[in-house]
Amino acid sequence: MRDEIIAKQTSLEYEKSKYLFNIGENYDSYLTLGCIKVENGFRFAVWAPNAKEIFTVGDFNQWQEEAVMEKDPKTGIWEITIPEAREGDHYKYKVVQADGTANYKIDPFALAFEVRPKDASVVKALPDKRWSDGMWMANRKRRAIYERALNIYEVHLSSWKQHPDGSWYTIKQLQEELIPYVKEMGYTHIEFLPLMEHPLDASWGYQVTGFYAISSKFGTMEDFQDFVEAAHKANIGVIMDWVPGHFNRNDYALAYFDGTPQFEYEETNRADNNRWGTLNFDIGKNEVHSFLISNALFWIEQFHLDGLRVDAVSNMLYLDYDLGEWTPNEDGTNHNREGVRFIQKMNKTIFGRHPDLLMMAEESTAWSKVTHPVHEGGLGFNYKWNMGWMNDTLKFFEMDPINRKNSFNLITFSFMYMFNENFVLPISHDEVVHGKKSLMHKMYGDRYNQFAGLRTIETFKIMHPGKKLQFMGSEYGQFLEWKYNEGLEWKDLEDPQNKSHHEFTKQLNQFYKEEKALWEIDHHAEGFEILDASNNEETVLFFIRKGKKTRDFLIVLCNFVPVERHSVRVGVPFKGQYEEVWNTESKAFGGTWTKGQGVMKSDPVKKHGYGQSVSLILPSLSVVVLKPKRIYGVPKQ
């Protein structure tokens, strides 16, 4: 582990690692900088090229200015070895900045911090974890995620559940409850909002101070390593939101660390992030490349994470994405060329080491080739959140059903671009907060129709091409919108309708995992066929999802209005028998149908381009799914 690597590191290797940090090619820079255990104590190393003087002060020297750090003029890295330092000691850097002002600063590479509101860094050696999730890690390499089910449960750690006194669960406590819950509900992955050290709960973790540390309010590095290991042994992947675009501007953290623009841009209108009240990383600077790419690999390698969801990618792609003044390129364009190069370099480096990872972009514009390889001119991610699908679909379902026929394109427009990228369909935390209402509350009508709409939108999401993401609380139809400082309304499960919807979600997730047609060739046009997407008058939509084998297909019939349709005829690819395998209006899910429609024998009636068709009832505001039971003219595979 890190201690052993450092102990064996020669002076020449150490000098080379500092040089590589300066040229933006040290992708393990947390093995060089920060607080590192060496044979004769702990070595402290910090990059601050324009500082006049730096002292390492802490419990080990009674916070006195005794430990004067020595600067390497070639690299701008200051260092000192302190024999008296012990694991668990608190410390800071007293940085005499370029203008002579002295500020106490955290260690940018610290592996632990005091529990808030205190903010000192903590002396800590990298844990020597002996992992026991080898089977999961080996299986991850065997088959590309593109051909697997991916259904993510998005979690804000401190508000999933809280204790009766309002205190949050620790990572250890969540390990005992969250992992079994996710497994029982049938999700394939957990995605956490950022877990790094941050000072303000209202930022949800997106305004980071300590990029290399688990927030001390949640627990320790070891706790999170154990959590991921336990999740993997339960056959559940773990993803974390990661924020490389901007950082918290509090004085004690990274902001103007040596008194000059260091981690941030020199130009004020590029450094200031007005939208979020933070500072933007100067992603054209080599040392920032080393810091950020190392950070991504730190979380991936030290915690065995299965992927990162990269936050606010658009902010790194456009010079004018933020509010306020901006400076265009020489030719008047608004593309952040440095940002593009950094993202491409980051993804090439990460996939060079770990080709089986998930690197998902939260990118909200029409930037092309986000999930295309870098050598094809793409950004190099392998997934992108489909924000267009999310916005259109939610707008449609919030609408009075009487008016939906006039806005049917909101549902069908995604068919025009759904294979342009590898998409995740997210209904995330951003959509159920700040007065936007919960997903259940967005649904139109009385309480019964709200739940019917909720079953319909969730099933439509599962049936639509693309991987899936659902934010916590939506799985049982919580009525109140999400509050970051309160636990979910688990008492809602005492209500029969919420309880039925909880069971519905569990069954839907299981159905998704069992049906290869829903994920095996998810990102290819041959996996999807439109039967009827133009019946806006009745507001119904019919399509087929297909797997690799000819016999693996599902016929999906969506009715987006609360009007029951009788004698609905739908074309089928083959002569034979078809059975209803999913009906959102089943009584077990909270609907009114006490039994299904049985086996349907196809008739030689032409419909939707096929010579055979079946007739059925399409329940009010529902999705019905048919599957071939016995078909003819198709060889058994």
Secondary structure, 3 states (H helix, E strand, C coil): CHHHHHHHCCHHHHHHHHHHHHCCCCCCHHHCCEEEEECCEEEEEEECCCCCEEEEEEHHHCCCCCEECEEECCCCEEEEEECCCCCCCEEEEEEECCCCCEEEECCCCCCCECCCCCCCEECCCCCCCCCCCHHHHHHHHHCCHHHCCCEEEEECHHHHCECCCCCECCHHHHHHHHHHHHHHHCCCEEEECCCEECCCHHHCCCCCCEEEEECCCCCCHHHHHHHHHHHHHCCCEEEEEECCCEECCCCCCCCCCCCCCCCECCCHHHHEECCCCEEEECCCCHHHHHHHHHHHHHHHHHCCCCEEEECCHHHHHECCCCCCCCCCCCCCCCECHHHHHHHHHHHHHHHHHCCCCEEEECCCCCCCCCCCCHHHCCCCCCEEECHHHHHHHHHHHCCCHHHHHHHCHHHHHHHHCCCCCCEEEEECHHHCCCCCCCHHHHCCCCHHHHHHHHHHHHHHHHHCCCEEEEECCHHHCCCCCCCCCCCCCHHHHHCHHHHHHHHHHHHHHHHHHHCHHHCCCCCCHHHEEEEECCCCCCCEEEEEEECCCCCCEEEEEEECCCCCEEEEEEEECCCEEEEEEEECCEHHHCCCECCCCCEEECECCCECCECEEEEEEECCCEEEEEEEEEECCCCCC
